[in-house]
Amino acid sequence: MENNKKMTVGVFRSLHMKLVLILILLIISVMVVTGTFLINSVGNYYLKDFQDQMTRVFTFDLREAMEEAAHEQNAASQLNEMINVRAGSLGIDSHRNYYILDSAGNYLSGSREKGSAEITITPNLLSAMAGQIGLKNAVIDHYIDAAYPVKGENETFIVYIKDDKQEIQELSWRFFSIVMEAMLFGLLVVVLLSFLLSKTITTPIENITKQAKLVASGDYSHRLEIQSGDEIGNLSETFNYMAEMLQNTIGEVQDERDKLNTLFLHMSDGVAAFAMNGKVIHMNPATERLLDIDFNENMSFKDVFTDIELPESLAQKRSVSYEIKRKNRVLQVLLASFGARESERGVIAVIHDITEQKKLDDARREFVANVSHELRTPLTNIKSYTETLMDAAGELPPDTEKRFLSVITGEADRMTRIVKDLLTLSKLDYGRMDLSFRRFSVQQMLENIYTAMELEAQKNGHSLAMYVPKPLPEIEGDKERLEQVVVNIISNSIKYTPNGGRIFLFADQMDAKTVRIRVVDNGIGIPKEDIPRLFERFYRVDKARSREKGGTGLGLAIAKEMVKAHNGKIFLESETDKGTEVTILLPIEQEGNVECKKETDSKI
């Protein structure tokens, strides 16, 4: 009996039966879809024809005539006579009847006697009771109706047409019978064809199955006989080619395995494999370096990763990511399962050093927050003063309006400076800054800066002095950009030096290749802990005081990037309450800069 059960299951799992079942389901699906479409189409046609008949008969003229009749003493009889005359146009028969009803839906007269007339309140009849034409029907309803209100002098009548859809139901049943007959005939044909088809398909597949077993056992010498040029024949030919190539592929796989082992040993990311019980299977040198451990065969997952647990979810082929810290490193650990069989399954850990990436992400977030904060303050001021001017238009004194407009202009200029500085930094970051390198006199540049900034220093009660012990050589660079850097540094000295301060501009030639420019002041100075971050974007020692003086926090960042673009260096030394010294080192020649314009700037 057990063998009979197996044979029965085998028959239903065979390709023969699958083809038969597929074709049977196909013919049934086609017939069901076709029958449904036909029946639905007939229903839609019958519904549309009913509505068209009603529209053709109950014209505007007829409705007016019925309203005139409704004003007469025997209104119901006259309405009945008018509809009865048009019974042929309305299709009135044993299945479709008309009724003359009062405003409450009570029977007055019609094509059927009162006792045999069944008046059911329908949505269309409700519409007519409300004084509107009711002519909305659905295919799924078991009836079709139309209701037209007729207003008389003292009361309202309703002309109601109702069809019980008996004819369409009979026609639908006829269509259903035809579809069922066609389906039975189709099933008989399908069964016969499927057995013929399956035999031509399954015989070559059985031969391929036998050959596959030989290949699985390691015998690649046998080849299938190709008996046809169809897809089965192509499959047999492809199988022969596969058997031929498989042996070659095994050798190639071994070579690739050797390459992967080499890559595994020398890759920069750490990779470690563990059994499901946590025992270490393998570990590359990068893992030992990143985790600062020494590999030994008795190590477990807990010994390698002391701060994370081996997740049980990995048994379902899921991956889990962690971030851990080792000394000064931030490491990303990705755990994923491997192995198809239970006895060979395990967990592989890939360790990636994301320390620099985390620093960049933190810097990016801080930068976005700073930009948002810097732009929000002037925008808030502009909005506040503008709203005040709009609310009190014509009521404020002219001086007050001028002062408000001056504040708005100042805040707009402040935003312009921020955006301009951001664009400059962006161009420098992406190497899109158009720098015009040419030879010019750095000494004359400094003299021009001194002349321009002396008056500004005096307005703030400072003394500005310049000292150049020996004539300076001409250098290669973008004069306007370097001039902007020096002016920015002197401006900072003027801003953050108390009244009566002293500012010095020094310049000399350090050696045959370098010119040094220094700006020294005796201002408020900078705390030692803030000095390493001064060249960061938007960084301020005293944020409130910096904004009060109109600073954007980008000046030194731009100066650093601009000097860097000239292959120079800039650094700062300061002490609280004693002053600050900024030093710029610039190369005299731009070695290797093919875009430099070797021109003598005789006009400077």
URRALIN-V842017 format. One record per residue. N is the residue number from 1. RES is the residue in one letter. NEAR is the number of other ideal C-beta (glycine too) atoms within 12 Angstrom. Layout:
BEGIN
n | res | near
N | RES | NEAR
N | RES | NEAR
END
This chain:
BEGIN
n | res | near
1 | M | 7
2 | E | 8
3 | N | 9
4 | N | 10
5 | K | 11
6 | K | 12
7 | M | 13
8 | T | 14
9 | V | 13
10 | G | 14
11 | V | 17
12 | F | 15
13 | R | 13
14 | S | 22
15 | L | 25
16 | H | 26
17 | M | 21
18 | K | 19
19 | L | 25
20 | V | 28
21 | L | 22
22 | I | 20
23 | L | 27
24 | I | 25
25 | L | 19
26 | L | 21
27 | I | 28
28 | I | 22
29 | S | 17
30 | V | 20
31 | M | 27
32 | V | 20
33 | V | 16
34 | T | 22
35 | G | 26
36 | T | 19
37 | F | 16
38 | L | 24
39 | I | 28
40 | N | 21
41 | S | 19
42 | V | 26
43 | G | 28
44 | N | 21
45 | Y | 19
46 | Y | 31
47 | L | 28
48 | K | 19
49 | D | 22
50 | F | 35
51 | Q | 27
52 | D | 18
53 | Q | 26
54 | M | 38
55 | T | 21
56 | R | 17
57 | V | 31
58 | F | 33
59 | T | 15
60 | F | 14
61 | D | 12
62 | L | 25
63 | R | 25
64 | E | 17
65 | A | 24
66 | M | 35
67 | E | 25
68 | E | 19
69 | A | 29
70 | A | 34
71 | H | 21
72 | E | 22
73 | Q | 13
74 | N | 17
75 | A | 30
76 | A | 31
77 | S | 19
78 | Q | 27
79 | L | 41
80 | N | 31
81 | E | 21
82 | M | 34
83 | I | 40
84 | N | 22
85 | V | 19
86 | R | 26
87 | A | 21
88 | G | 15
89 | S | 22
90 | L | 33
91 | G | 28
92 | I | 26
93 | D | 17
94 | S | 13
95 | H | 22
96 | R | 33
97 | N | 34
98 | Y | 42
99 | Y | 40
100 | I | 44
101 | L | 39
102 | D | 28
103 | S | 25
104 | A | 17
105 | G | 29
106 | N | 22
107 | Y | 27
108 | L | 32
109 | S | 30
110 | G | 34
111 | S | 30
112 | R | 24
113 | E | 12
114 | K | 17
115 | G | 9
116 | S | 13
117 | A | 22
118 | E | 19
119 | I | 29
120 | T | 21
121 | I | 21
122 | T | 31
123 | P | 21
124 | N | 35
125 | L | 34
126 | L | 23
127 | S | 24
128 | A | 36
129 | M | 27
130 | A | 17
131 | G | 17
132 | Q | 19
133 | I | 28
134 | G | 32
135 | L | 30
136 | K | 22
137 | N | 31
138 | A | 18
139 | V | 22
140 | I | 13
141 | D | 23
142 | H | 19
143 | Y | 31
144 | I | 40
145 | D | 40
146 | A | 40
147 | A | 40
148 | Y | 42
149 | P | 35
150 | V | 39
151 | K | 25
152 | G | 26
153 | E | 15
154 | N | 13
155 | E | 23
156 | T | 31
157 | F | 44
158 | I | 48
159 | V | 49
160 | Y | 51
161 | I | 44
162 | K | 39
163 | D | 35
164 | D | 23
165 | K | 27
166 | Q | 20
167 | E | 23
168 | I | 32
169 | Q | 22
170 | E | 17
171 | L | 20
172 | S | 27
173 | W | 19
174 | R | 18
175 | F | 25
176 | F | 23
177 | S | 17
178 | I | 19
179 | V | 26
180 | M | 20
181 | E | 16
182 | A | 22
183 | M | 26
184 | L | 18
185 | F | 16
186 | G | 26
187 | L | 24
188 | L | 17
189 | V | 19
190 | V | 28
191 | V | 23
192 | L | 17
193 | L | 21
194 | S | 30
195 | F | 20
196 | L | 17
197 | L | 21
198 | S | 27
199 | K | 18
200 | T | 22
201 | I | 25
202 | T | 22
203 | T | 20
204 | P | 28
205 | I | 23
206 | E | 21
207 | N | 26
208 | I | 31
209 | T | 19
210 | K | 20
211 | Q | 27
212 | A | 23
213 | K | 15
214 | L | 21
215 | V | 25
216 | A | 13
217 | S | 13
218 | G | 13
219 | D | 16
220 | Y | 23
221 | S | 13
222 | H | 20
223 | R | 20
224 | L | 30
225 | E | 18
226 | I | 20
227 | Q | 17
228 | S | 18
229 | G | 11
230 | D | 14
231 | E | 14
232 | I | 25
233 | G | 21
234 | N | 18
235 | L | 25
236 | S | 30
237 | E | 23
238 | T | 18
239 | F | 30
240 | N | 26
241 | Y | 19
242 | M | 21
243 | A | 29
244 | E | 18
245 | M | 17
246 | L | 21
247 | Q | 18
248 | N | 15
249 | T | 16
250 | I | 16
251 | G | 13
252 | E | 14
253 | V | 15
254 | Q | 14
255 | D | 14
256 | E | 14
257 | R | 14
258 | D | 14
259 | K | 15
260 | L | 17
261 | N | 16
262 | T | 13
263 | L | 16
264 | F | 24
265 | L | 19
266 | H | 15
267 | M | 22
268 | S | 18
269 | D | 25
270 | G | 36
271 | V | 36
272 | A | 39
273 | A | 31
274 | F | 34
275 | A | 24
276 | M | 26
277 | N | 15
278 | G | 27
279 | K | 23
280 | V | 33
281 | I | 27
282 | H | 27
283 | M | 34
284 | N | 30
285 | P | 22
286 | A | 27
287 | T | 36
288 | E | 23
289 | R | 23
290 | L | 35
291 | L | 33
292 | D | 20
293 | I | 23
294 | D | 16
295 | F | 23
296 | N | 13
297 | E | 12
298 | N | 11
299 | M | 26
300 | S | 24
301 | F | 30
302 | K | 16
303 | D | 22
304 | V | 39
305 | F | 35
306 | T | 17
307 | D | 16
308 | I | 25
309 | E | 18
310 | L | 30
311 | P | 25
312 | E | 14
313 | S | 15
314 | L | 27
315 | A | 19
316 | Q | 12
317 | K | 15
318 | R | 15
319 | S | 19
320 | V | 26
321 | S | 20
322 | Y | 23
323 | E | 23
324 | I | 28
325 | K | 22
326 | R | 26
327 | K | 13
328 | N | 13
329 | R | 24
330 | V | 24
331 | L | 34
332 | Q | 26
333 | V | 40
334 | L | 28
335 | L | 36
336 | A | 26
337 | S | 28
338 | F | 24
339 | G | 20
340 | A | 10
341 | R | 9
342 | E | 11
343 | S | 10
344 | E | 13
345 | R | 22
346 | G | 29
347 | V | 40
348 | I | 33
349 | A | 42
350 | V | 31
351 | I | 38
352 | H | 27
353 | D | 29
354 | I | 26
355 | T | 21
356 | E | 14
357 | Q | 17
358 | K | 20
359 | K | 17
360 | L | 14
361 | D | 16
362 | D | 17
363 | A | 20
364 | R | 16
365 | R | 14
366 | E | 20
367 | F | 25
368 | V | 17
369 | A | 16
370 | N | 28
371 | V | 25
372 | S | 16
373 | H | 21
374 | E | 32
375 | L | 26
376 | R | 19
377 | T | 25
378 | P | 29
379 | L | 20
380 | T | 20
381 | N | 25
382 | I | 26
383 | K | 18
384 | S | 18
385 | Y | 28
386 | T | 23
387 | E | 15
388 | T | 21
389 | L | 23
390 | M | 16
391 | D | 13
392 | A | 15
393 | A | 12
394 | G | 10
395 | E | 12
396 | L | 18
397 | P | 11
398 | P | 11
399 | D | 10
400 | T | 16
401 | E | 21
402 | K | 15
403 | R | 17
404 | F | 27
405 | L | 20
406 | S | 17
407 | V | 24
408 | I | 27
409 | T | 19
410 | G | 19
411 | E | 29
412 | A | 22
413 | D | 19
414 | R | 31
415 | M | 26
416 | T | 19
417 | R | 25
418 | I | 34
419 | V | 20
420 | K | 19
421 | D | 33
422 | L | 27
423 | L | 18
424 | T | 32
425 | L | 33
426 | S | 21
427 | K | 20
428 | L | 29
429 | D | 20
430 | Y | 12
431 | G | 13
432 | R | 13
433 | M | 25
434 | D | 14
435 | L | 30
436 | S | 23
437 | F | 32
438 | R | 27
439 | R | 26
440 | F | 35
441 | S | 29
442 | V | 39
443 | Q | 29
444 | Q | 25
445 | M | 36
446 | L | 41
447 | E | 23
448 | N | 23
449 | I | 34
450 | Y | 31
451 | T | 18
452 | A | 21
453 | M | 32
454 | E | 22
455 | L | 13
456 | E | 22
457 | A | 34
458 | Q | 16
459 | K | 13
460 | N | 27
461 | G | 16
462 | H | 29
463 | S | 23
464 | L | 33
465 | A | 22
466 | M | 31
467 | Y | 21
468 | V | 27
469 | P | 12
470 | K | 14
471 | P | 16
472 | L | 28
473 | P | 26
474 | E | 26
475 | I | 38
476 | E | 35
477 | G | 40
478 | D | 32
479 | K | 34
480 | E | 23
481 | R | 32
482 | L | 39
483 | E | 30
484 | Q | 28
485 | V | 40
486 | V | 41
487 | V | 32
488 | N | 34
489 | I | 42
490 | I | 43
491 | S | 32
492 | N | 37
493 | S | 41
494 | I | 35
495 | K | 32
496 | Y | 37
497 | T | 34
498 | P | 20
499 | N | 18
500 | G | 15
501 | G | 29
502 | R | 23
503 | I | 41
504 | F | 31
505 | L | 41
506 | F | 30
507 | A | 37
508 | D | 25
509 | Q | 25
510 | M | 23
511 | D | 12
512 | A | 10
513 | K | 19
514 | T | 25
515 | V | 40
516 | R | 32
517 | I | 45
518 | R | 33
519 | V | 46
520 | V | 32
521 | D | 40
522 | N | 26
523 | G | 34
524 | I | 27
525 | G | 28
526 | I | 33
527 | P | 18
528 | K | 17
529 | E | 11
530 | D | 24
531 | I | 23
532 | P | 16
533 | R | 22
534 | L | 34
535 | F | 29
536 | E | 26
537 | R | 34
538 | F | 33
539 | Y | 27
540 | R | 30
541 | V | 29
542 | D | 20
543 | K | 19
544 | A | 11
545 | R | 15
546 | S | 27
547 | R | 24
548 | E | 14
549 | K | 22
550 | G | 24
551 | G | 30
552 | T | 38
553 | G | 36
554 | L | 37
555 | G | 41
556 | L | 40
557 | A | 34
558 | I | 39
559 | A | 41
560 | K | 32
561 | E | 31
562 | M | 39
563 | V | 36
564 | K | 27
565 | A | 35
566 | H | 38
567 | N | 25
568 | G | 34
569 | K | 24
570 | I | 35
571 | F | 25
572 | L | 33
573 | E | 21
574 | S | 33
575 | E | 20
576 | T | 18
577 | D | 16
578 | K | 19
579 | G | 27
580 | T | 39
581 | E | 29
582 | V | 41
583 | T | 29
584 | I | 40
585 | L | 26
586 | L | 43
587 | P | 32
588 | I | 27
589 | E | 23
590 | Q | 26
591 | E | 13
592 | G | 11
593 | N | 20
594 | V | 9
595 | E | 18
596 | C | 23
597 | K | 19
598 | K | 16
599 | E | 16
600 | T | 13
601 | D | 23
602 | S | 11
603 | K | 11
604 | I | 21
END
